[in-house]
Amino acid sequence: MHRKVSELKASSLYHLLIQAIIPRPIAWVLTSNGHALNLAPFSFFMGVSGEPPLLALSIGQKKDGSPKDTLANIQSHKFFILHIPSRGMEEAVTKTADALPHGISETEHAGLEVVPLGDFPLPRLRDARIALGCELHRADVLMEGMDTTMVYGIVKEIYIEDSISEEIHGRIKIDAEKLDPLFRLGGDDFGFLGGIKTVKRNR
Ligand SMILES: Cc1cc2nc3c(=O)[nH]c(=O)nc-3n(C[C@H](O)[C@H](O)[C@H](O)COP(=O)(O)O)c2cc1C
């Protein structure tokens, strides 16, 4: 099969790309509008650089063309916490993508508890094994006519559950199998870690 993008409808192209670009990590992003906490998953998400510790999220618009709450909250309050969800959280992750009436918190809707992350201005999800406290670096619409905003965040605080990490010779090692991260596949599918193989690099 071979298709020119110009021959595909936008919806078909989207469906094709989300099945081809897999597995995608999931950023489970907690923000605040100043009154209520907001939580939503984003799988067009990537690490950008280690120094500075920058990451990027691609946030589309709501069906009515208005900005998603996550974007509006990050733009007005500058901070967000990005969690890495683990196996078993797929139902809760999906629930937090529901469009809720204004003023109803997704953390309550999905029955999730939050706890403080040191003195960071937002709390983290209690049960997520990794939480990255981030500050907005910049938000860009990269192309005219694009309904997507790229949000770049600088990681300021890192929480890793003790049970999945240990310090070896001054470096923190995260056990990937214990983290057991969820991945996004095409459509409504999730994937899980299937196997790990170490291949040593020549350095
Ligand atoms: C697993 C998963 C991944 C998603 N990835 C994205 C994404 O990368 N970009 C996006 O704009 N929406 C994505 N969505 C949809 C948003 O989560 C959804 O629009 C959500 O309601 C946005 O919430 P908000 O308005 O509170 O920000 C995803 C949904 C799911 C379930």
PDBQT file of the ligand as one rigid body, heavy atoms in Angstrom, charges set to zero:
ROOT
HETATM    1  C1  LIG A 301      -4.458   7.960  25.637  1.00  0.00    +0.000 C 
HETATM    2  C2  LIG A 301      -4.890   9.291  25.094  1.00  0.00    +0.000 A 
HETATM    3  C3  LIG A 301      -3.980  10.111  24.440  1.00  0.00    +0.000 A 
HETATM    4  C4  LIG A 301      -4.339  11.386  23.980  1.00  0.00    +0.000 A 
HETATM    5  N1  LIG A 301      -3.407  12.167  23.348  1.00  0.00    +0.000 NA
HETATM    6  C5  LIG A 301      -3.736  13.428  22.959  1.00  0.00    +0.000 A 
HETATM    7  C6  LIG A 301      -2.746  14.274  22.363  1.00  0.00    +0.000 A 
HETATM    8  O1  LIG A 301      -1.586  13.912  22.172  1.00  0.00    +0.000 OA
HETATM    9  N2  LIG A 301      -3.121  15.540  22.028  1.00  0.00    +0.000 N 
HETATM   10  C7  LIG A 301      -4.404  16.007  22.258  1.00  0.00    +0.000 A 
HETATM   11  O2  LIG A 301      -4.701  17.187  21.961  1.00  0.00    +0.000 OA
HETATM   12  N3  LIG A 301      -5.342  15.220  22.818  1.00  0.00    +0.000 NA
HETATM   13  C8  LIG A 301      -5.049  13.955  23.181  1.00  0.00    +0.000 A 
HETATM   14  N4  LIG A 301      -6.000  13.154  23.775  1.00  0.00    +0.000 N 
HETATM   15  C9  LIG A 301      -7.330  13.723  24.047  1.00  0.00    +0.000 C 
HETATM   16  C10 LIG A 301      -7.324  14.594  25.309  1.00  0.00    +0.000 C 
HETATM   17  O3  LIG A 301      -6.903  13.851  26.439  1.00  0.00    +0.000 OA
HETATM   18  C11 LIG A 301      -8.770  15.100  25.548  1.00  0.00    +0.000 C 
HETATM   19  O4  LIG A 301      -9.124  16.001  24.502  1.00  0.00    +0.000 OA
HETATM   20  C12 LIG A 301      -8.970  15.768  26.891  1.00  0.00    +0.000 C 
HETATM   21  O5  LIG A 301     -10.370  15.955  27.108  1.00  0.00    +0.000 OA
HETATM   22  C13 LIG A 301      -8.323  17.118  27.002  1.00  0.00    +0.000 C 
HETATM   23  O6  LIG A 301      -8.658  17.609  28.271  1.00  0.00    +0.000 OA
HETATM   24  P1  LIG A 301      -8.578  19.107  28.716  1.00  0.00    +0.000 P 
HETATM   25  O7  LIG A 301      -9.561  19.924  27.914  1.00  0.00    +0.000 OA
HETATM   26  O8  LIG A 301      -8.916  18.995  30.153  1.00  0.00    +0.000 OA
HETATM   27  O9  LIG A 301      -7.164  19.565  28.475  1.00  0.00    +0.000 OA
HETATM   28  C14 LIG A 301      -5.672  11.849  24.183  1.00  0.00    +0.000 A 
HETATM   29  C15 LIG A 301      -6.614  11.013  24.813  1.00  0.00    +0.000 A 
HETATM   30  C16 LIG A 301      -6.232   9.740  25.252  1.00  0.00    +0.000 A 
HETATM   31  C17 LIG A 301      -7.241   8.857  25.939  1.00  0.00    +0.000 C 
ENDROOT
TORSDOF 0
